[in-house]
Amino acid sequence: MTDKLRSLIFDSDIPENYKYYWGYMYDLGREIIVPFLSKNLFFKSGDSVIEIGSAEGGVLHALADKGAKNCIGTDIVQSRLDMGDKITKIIGLDVNFVNNDIIYGEPPEEWRNKYDLAILRDVIEHLDDTSIALKNIRKVIRKDGFLFVTFPPYKSPYGGHQHTLSGNILSKLPFIHLLPQNIFKNLIKSGREQDIEEVVRLIDIQLSPKKFQNAVKNSGFEIVKEDYYFFRPVFKMKFGLPTIKMNFLSKIPIIQDYFTMEASFVLKAI
């Protein structure tokens, strides 16, 4: 069914930028995330799944296509949720989208202790308080359920998300976010205002693997698996690059902090 879903979207009147973004997220889900979660028994057909920061739901649609039930995608950007709804109707899967803020809003009562699996991909590094986010997510996951989290550590080559600044060639350079703040802010001042605001905000958060591990403590979760990548899996979909895992090198703190393009964790609700 996977090729059929892609064809339905790419033959539709969905804007090209949404086709591109949904397409590589869906491929990441079906080729990487679903097989990984299934192989390690973190996901099985019939599990209820929530994705936090789902955007248009590409990864969530891949899970639904493999049997996930009661699927909910949440985000704080309504336009992306609206597009997710439109895509869902085109491909005919049972997925719903809801505007929800995991930091500043309590999860709805009907979500509590409902989900077997939560997905939090490249979101948590944007959240002001990692501990509060994890505690709120724990409220919606059943005991012994799982939370799959990925993020680029802040000190990594593009951990400052400077590459998201359109119209600024200097933003494509690695590690420039680690320069003194006044120099970094001057280098990125030609980017879009809303993008600059987000990049500057990340300076205060600076999520690292160690900071994340500390936040897991007393959150109602325990870490059951962690992986670190030089080249993250999504690079295959976006750039055609191979996935390169760190393995034993991730134990060296300076390599883990500065050269991890993706930190990946699976947490178990306890």
C-alpha positions in Angstrom: 0.0 0.0 0.0 3.0 2.3 0.6 3.6 3.2 -3.1 -0.1 3.7 -3.5 -0.2 6.3 -0.8 2.8 8.2 -2.3 1.0 8.2 -5.7 -2.2 9.5 -4.2 -0.3 12.5 -2.7 2.0 13.3 -5.6 -0.9 13.1 -8.1 -3.0 15.4 -6.0 -3.3 19.2 -6.0 -1.3 19.5 -2.7 1.4 22.3 -3.0 4.8 21.1 -4.1 6.6 22.1 -0.9 4.1 20.0 1.2 4.5 17.0 -1.2 8.3 17.2 -0.7 8.2 17.5 3.1 5.5 14.9 3.6 7.1 12.6 1.1 10.5 12.3 2.8 9.0 12.1 6.2 6.7 9.3 5.1 9.6 7.5 3.5 11.6 8.0 6.7 8.7 6.5 8.6 8.2 3.5 6.4 11.8 2.7 5.6 13.6 3.5 8.9 11.3 4.3 11.9 8.6 1.6 11.6 11.2 -1.2 10.9 13.3 0.0 13.9 10.4 0.2 16.3 8.9 -3.1 15.1 12.2 -5.0 15.2 12.8 -3.9 18.8 9.2 -4.6 19.9 8.5 -1.0 20.6 5.6 -1.0 18.1 3.2 -3.6 16.8 0.1 -3.5 14.6 -2.9 -2.4 16.8 -0.9 -0.1 19.0 -2.4 3.4 19.6 0.0 6.1 18.6 0.4 9.9 19.2 3.0 12.0 17.4 3.9 15.3 19.1 5.1 18.0 16.6 3.7 15.9 13.8 3.5 18.7 11.2 1.6 17.1 8.2 2.0 13.6 9.7 4.3 11.8 7.3 5.8 9.5 9.9 2.4 9.0 11.6 0.9 8.0 8.3 3.6 5.4 7.8 2.7 4.0 11.3 -1.0 4.0 10.5 -0.3 2.2 7.2 1.4 -0.5 9.3 -1.6 -1.0 11.6 -1.4 1.8 14.2 -4.8 2.7 15.7 -6.3 5.8 17.3 -3.6 7.9 15.7 -3.3 11.5 16.8 -0.9 14.1 15.4 -0.4 17.3 17.5 1.4 20.5 16.6 1.1 24.2 17.5 1.1 25.4 13.8 -2.5 25.1 12.6 -1.7 25.4 8.9 0.4 22.2 9.0 -2.4 20.4 10.9 -4.9 21.5 8.3 -2.6 20.2 5.6 -2.3 16.9 7.6 -6.1 16.6 7.6 -6.2 17.2 3.9 -3.5 14.6 3.2 -5.2 12.1 5.5 -8.5 12.4 3.6 -6.7 11.8 0.3 -4.9 8.6 1.4 -7.9 7.3 3.5 -6.2 6.6 6.8 -7.7 7.0 10.3 -5.5 9.8 11.6 -6.7 12.9 13.5 -4.8 16.2 14.0 -5.2 18.4 17.1 -3.6 21.8 18.0 -1.9 21.2 21.4 1.1 22.6 23.3 2.9 20.0 25.4 4.7 22.6 27.5 2.0 25.2 28.3 -1.1 23.1 28.0 -2.3 20.0 29.9 -3.1 17.0 27.8 -6.8 16.5 27.3 -8.4 14.1 29.7 -9.4 11.6 26.9 -5.7 11.2 26.0 -4.5 10.2 29.4 -3.0 6.7 29.8 -4.3 5.9 26.3 -1.3 5.5 24.0 1.1 2.6 23.5 3.6 4.7 21.6 4.5 8.4 21.4 6.8 9.9 18.7 8.7 13.1 19.4 11.0 13.6 16.5 13.2 16.8 16.3 10.9 18.6 18.6 12.2 18.4 22.1 15.3 20.6 21.4 12.8 23.5 20.7 10.9 23.1 24.0 11.8 25.5 26.8 11.6 22.9 29.6 12.6 19.3 28.7 11.5 18.0 32.1 8.0 19.4 31.9 7.6 18.2 28.4 8.5 14.6 29.3 6.3 14.6 32.4 3.3 15.9 30.3 4.0 13.2 27.6 4.1 10.6 30.3 0.5 11.4 31.2 -0.8 10.2 27.8 1.3 7.0 27.7 0.2 3.7 29.2 2.4 2.0 31.7 5.1 0.0 29.8 4.4 2.1 26.7 7.2 3.8 24.8 8.3 7.2 23.7 10.6 7.5 20.7 12.7 10.7 20.8 15.3 12.2 18.4 17.1 15.5 18.3 20.3 17.1 17.1 22.5 18.1 20.1 23.0 21.8 20.3 26.8 21.7 20.0 26.7 19.5 16.9 27.5 21.1 13.4 24.0 22.3 12.8 22.5 22.0 16.3 21.7 25.7 16.3 19.3 25.1 13.4 21.1 27.9 11.5 20.6 26.0 8.3 16.9 26.8 8.5 17.5 30.4 7.9 16.5 31.0 4.3 18.2 33.7 2.3 21.4 33.6 4.3 24.4 31.8 2.7 26.5 32.0 5.9 23.9 30.0 7.8 24.9 26.9 5.8 28.3 26.8 7.6 28.6 24.3 10.5 29.3 25.3 14.1 28.8 29.0 13.5 26.1 29.0 16.3 29.0 28.3 18.7 30.6 31.6 18.0 30.1 34.5 20.5 26.5 35.5 20.5 27.1 39.0 19.1 29.1 37.6 16.2 26.6 34.8 15.5 23.6 37.1 15.6 25.3 39.5 13.2 26.1 36.7 10.8 22.4 35.6 10.6 20.7 39.0 10.6 19.7 38.7 6.9 17.5 35.7 7.5 13.7 35.8 7.9 12.7 37.4 11.2 10.7 34.4 12.5 13.5 32.0 11.7 16.1 34.2 13.5 13.9 34.4 16.6 13.7 30.6 16.8 17.5 30.2 16.2 18.3 32.8 18.9 15.8 31.1 21.3 17.7 27.8 21.0 20.8 29.5 22.5 19.1 29.5 25.9 17.9 25.9 25.6 21.1 24.2 24.3 19.8 20.6 24.7 22.5 18.0 24.9 22.4 14.2 25.4 23.5 14.6 29.0 20.9 17.3 29.7 18.2 15.1 28.2 19.3 12.1 30.2 19.0 14.2 33.4 15.5 15.3 32.4 14.4 11.7 32.1 15.1 11.2 35.8 11.9 11.6 37.8 9.8 12.0 34.6 8.1 8.6 34.9 10.3 7.1 32.1 13.4 5.0 31.9 15.8 4.9 29.0 15.8 1.5 27.3 17.7 2.3 24.1 19.9 5.1 22.9 21.8 5.6 19.6 24.0 8.3 18.2 24.6 9.1 14.5 27.3 10.8 12.5 25.0 10.8 9.5 21.4 10.6 10.6 18.8 8.4 8.9 16.8 11.2 7.4 19.9 12.2 5.4 19.2 9.2 3.2 15.8 10.6 2.2 16.9 14.2 1.9 20.4 13.9 0.4 20.9 10.3 -0.6 23.6 9.9 2.0 24.3 6.7 4.0 23.3 6.3 7.6 26.4 6.2 9.8 26.0 5.2 13.5 28.7 6.2 16.0 28.7 3.0 18.1 31.5 3.0 20.7 32.7 6.5 19.7 29.6 7.9 21.2 31.1 7.1 24.6 33.6 9.9 24.1 31.9 13.0 25.5 33.5 15.5 23.1 32.4 13.4 20.1 29.0 12.8 21.5 28.4 16.5 22.0 30.0 18.0 18.9 29.7 15.4 16.2 26.3 13.7 16.9 24.0 14.7 14.1 21.2 12.8 15.8 20.7 11.5 19.3 18.0 8.8 19.4 16.3 7.5 22.6 13.5 5.1 23.4 12.0 5.6 26.8 9.7 3.2 28.6 6.9 4.4 30.8 7.3 3.1 34.4 
